[in-house]
Amino acid sequence: MEERLQKIIASAGIASRRAAEQLILDGEVTVDGSVIRELGLKVDPALHHIKVRGKLINPRLTSHKKTYVLIDKPRGYVSSLTDPQHRPVVMDLVPGRHSGLHLVGRLDFNTEGLLILTNDGEFTELLTRAGKVPKVYQVKVKGSPTPDQIEHLRRGVRLGRIKTAPAEIKLVERTREAGNAWYEVTLREGKNQQIRKMFDSIGHPVTKLRRVKIGHIGYKGLKPGASRELTPAEVARFFRDYKGH
């Protein structure tokens, strides 16, 4: 059956659909020996040989087992599969060998919390598309922002050339001993280090940041540094709840 080339590449677990589109634009994909650089081509894997970076992907379409691994990332780990500086990476936290997995989003070096690894490109596309799946964070900031400052962040703020999307921000606790504050922040569209930059912009830098929920998946029962596979029901709920949004 014919399908768009980028969807076939994503189905093989090579990359997300958006990343597959970039591979095509970069000339990294061939069909029957011809380099494809335009999006929209439909092909049938049963009839055509498809290669990505010189490697035939057709066998992966029939033997590909979709895997979804949830990790509770501690501070001091890089959100990458490898690191040129030889720092600990999140893949070190996954027992056994899981070839073909890629990260669904990232957390910076000093941020803790939930990350997902998968080889399902369609799933990656769903979770990373702006405005779909909410991500919830626990945020500790230095000092105590005013209600007006928090309302300013809720509406969206300009950070350089971008403006953040509206965010849900709830006060959780003000610590008496140091006069700091904890917030729960929910984002549906996240930029690089967005929460840290948001609070920096109002003069209250983040001192601790932890992602505690991705969609309906929380960290209950998962200790820092531990990992587990998502159940079929958990994966199916992502598609049921968010695919049509």
N, C-alpha and C positions, 0 to 999 in steps of 0.2 A: 504494500500500500504506500502511495506517495505521501510524504510529509515534508514540511519545510526543513531545509538542511540544518538550521540552527537548533530546531527542536530535536532532530535525530542525534546531534552531537550532545545535547543536554541529556537525552534519554540514555546515552551510553555512559554517563557519569563523567564526561571529560571536563565539563565546566557548566556554569549556569547559562541560561539562554542568552542573556546579555553578553556574557563573556564569550560565548560561542559566536555571536554576531561579530565581535571584535576580531576573533580568530579568522573569520571569513574575510573581513575587510583588510586584514593584515596579510592576506595571501597564504595563510597557513593550512588551508583546506583544499584538497583535490577530490574530484569525482571522476573516476575512470581515467586518471592521469592528468586531467585538465585542472589548472588552478581556478578556483571560484573566488571572485572578489565582490560579487553583488549579492545583496540579501534578497530573499524571496524565492530562490530556486527550490522546487519540489523534486525530490528523488525517492526512489524505492530501494531500500537497502537490500532487498532480495534480488535486485537486478543490477545494482551499481556498486562499485568498489569505492568506499569513502575512506579517505586518509586524513588524519590531523597530524601535522608536523611529521609527515612521512610514515605514520603508523596506521595500519588498517584497523578501523574501529568496528567493522561489521560483526566480528565474533562477540564483542562485548554486548551487543544488542540482544543476543539470545542467551548469554550466560550471566548477564549483569544482575547481581543481587543488590537490591537497594538497601542501604544501611543508613541509620540515623543515630548518632551518638551524642548524648547530652553530657557536657562537662561543667563542673563547678571550678572555674579557673581561680587560683590564688593570685595574690600580688607577686610580681617578679617573674611572670611568664609572658613570653612574646606570643601574640596571636598570629602565628605563622606555622607552617609545617617544618620549615628549616630556618636557621638564623646564621648569617655570615659571621656574627660576633660570638657564636657558640654559647649564647644564653639559653636557658631552658625554654622550650616551646611547648604549646598545648598538646601537640601530638605525643609528647613524652608521658602524658597522663592517661593515654588510651592503651590498655593492655592488649597484647597480641599485635598482629600485623593487619592493618586496614589500608591496603593500597587503593588509590583512586579517590580517597576522601578529600574534601576541601572544606574550608571554613564558611559558615553562613554568617557574615558580618565579623566584626572584630571588637575587642576590648583593648584599651591601651595597657602598657606595661604595669602600671600601678593600680589598675582597676580590677576588682574581683567580680566573680559571678558567672552567670550562665552563658555558655556558648554551645552551638550545635555544629557538628561535623557530619557531612553526608556525601554521598556520590550521586544524589538525585538532583539533576539540574532544575527540574520543574519546581521542586520543593524549595530550592535556593531562591529561585526567581520570586516565588510567592512571599517568602519571609523577608526579602530585601527590597521589594517594591515599596516605594514611599506611600504612606497613607494607609497601609493595610494592617499589618500585625503589630499590636502595641507591645512595647518593651517597658518594663517597670524597674525603677532604680531606687535604692536607698542612698541618700546623699547627706553627708555631714559637712557643714560649712562653718568657716570661722566667723564668729560674731553672730549677730541676729538681724537679718534683713527686715526692713519695715514692710507692712502689708502692701504699700504702694509699689515698692521695689519688686515684690513677688508677683503682683498683678501685671507689672511691666513685662516680666519674663513670661508669664502665661500667654500674653498676647502675641509674643514673638519679638525678637530683637535683632538688630542688624549687627552681624559679626563680619567685619571686613566687607566683602562684596556680596555676601549672602544674608538673607533674613530667615531666621528660624521659623518653623511652623508653630502654631499654637501648641502649648504643652499643658498637661494637667499637673499641678503642683499642690501638694497637701502638706501642711505642717504636721509633723509627727511628735516632736519633742523639743523643748529648749532645755539644755543642760545647765543646771544651776552653778556647778563648780567653775566652769570656764566661760559661761555665757554664750556657748555655741548653739547651733540649731540643726535638727535632723528634718529632712523632707522626703516625701515620696514623690518621685517625678515619673510621669508616664509620657513617652514619646512615640509617635507613629512615623516620624520622619527624622532620622538622626544623622547629623553631620559628624565629621571627625572631631572628637573631644568636645562635642557640643555642650554637654552639661557643665564641664569645667569652664569653658569659655563664657557661658551664660552667666554663671555666678561671679566670675572674674569681672564681667562688665559692670556689675553693681557693687564691686569692692568687697565681696565676701567669698574668698577662694574656697574651693572644695578641699577638704582634708581627708575624706574617705568616700569612696564610691563603689557601689556594688549593684550589679544587675541581678534582680531577684525573680524576674518573671519574663517569659517570652510567650506572648499569647496566653494560652491556658496552662502552660507548663511552668511550675514553680520548682524551687530547689528542695522541697520537703523530702527528707530521707537521704539527701545527697550531701556528703561532707566535702569541705574544700579539698580540691585535688582529686576527687573521685569522679567516676564517669559511669554511665549506664546507657543501654540502648533504649530508644523510645519504643513504646509498644505500637502495634499496628493501629489500635484504636486512637492513640494519641496523635499519630501522623494523619490518620483519616480526618480527625476533627479539624486540623489546620485547613485542609482542603474544603471541608464542609462549611466552616465558619468564615473563611476569608477569601476563597477563590473568586466568588462572585462580586466582591466589594469593588 
